[in-house]
């Protein structure tokens, strides 16, 4: 027996990390990967202006970061032409998801998500004793109206949907999402995860109605802005919801260096657009490589391409294992039927060359 007296809920939960990071795999393998294209990171990196701002801020890291994130919230307000009171800054979308679940979910409360969607959200729900109700993907995409129907059936307090989607890369147009928002039941909050919105086609995001209490939008500097390691995300929502974050959040959670980097990254939209152009070009190269190897790339609005390996989950896992043996770090969806695929991130020319060299042999080995 430990001296710490855990709550019955915590005592009942497994100790787990939702993702096995590439670093852990490299430690187990005893060597680094040649291509790190499995964690949906933006290998093209942040704006040089963001790097310079973070370097400058490092000299003053003896100071706490601004607990109100004032400058970044007001810069986002100017960028979106929405009042600053509609923004909350957090430690990436993961941190914001944890706060939202803590704010809304007591043990036994119902939460609706898709079976196979972002597992970190499920981790938070379990950690606060919520009950997950899942609906299947339809045509490799989340099913907005099935989520609504399930929420009505179980009286869900939260619905989670990512648009564009991780892990499939699919997306819905704005009118589909607006219809979903309009159908959200009374007393339910839709969490709309838009981590990949910058890499999606125009017309993917519904117009932001910043007084709408039915939905909270989550966005990040981790993907297109290239700052995954800094952990900066933000929520856009009605003021009543945004102010409630101050009841539970870690007020010093976003450090001074990260705040400076995000502020400079937001100001450099030219760099953002250039990166998004590179990502679109690499998505096309990955798709062509998949087709050349008798695989089927799925349409993607993200910084990765999900590739259908053409058989079942066991075969896709064999392909994944063979790629890892050949020093290519990729991942795959966890839940059938998505687990028939592997997920390949957009990388540099060197990453792509390493992938192109390894893929044919990996497939041959998996097939044998």
Secondary structure, DSSP 4 states (H G I P E B T S, - for coil): --SS---HHHHHSPP--SS--HHHHHHHHTS--SEE-SS---TT-S-HHHHHHHHHHHTTTTSPP-TT-HHHHHHHHHHHTS-GGGEEEESHHHHHHHHHHHHH--TT-EEEEETTS-HHHHHHHHHTT-EEEEE--BTTB--HHHHHHHHHHHT-SEEEEESS-TTT-----HHHHHHHHHTPPTT-EEEEE-TTGGGSPTT-SPP--TT-TTEEEEEESSSTT--GGG--EEEE--HHHHHHGGGTS-TT-S-HHHHHHHHHHHH-HHHHHHHHHHHHHHHHHHHHHHHHTT-EEPP-SSSEEEEE-SS-HHHHHHHHHHHHHTTEE-B--SSTTGGGEEEEE---HHHHHHHHHHHHHHHHHHH-
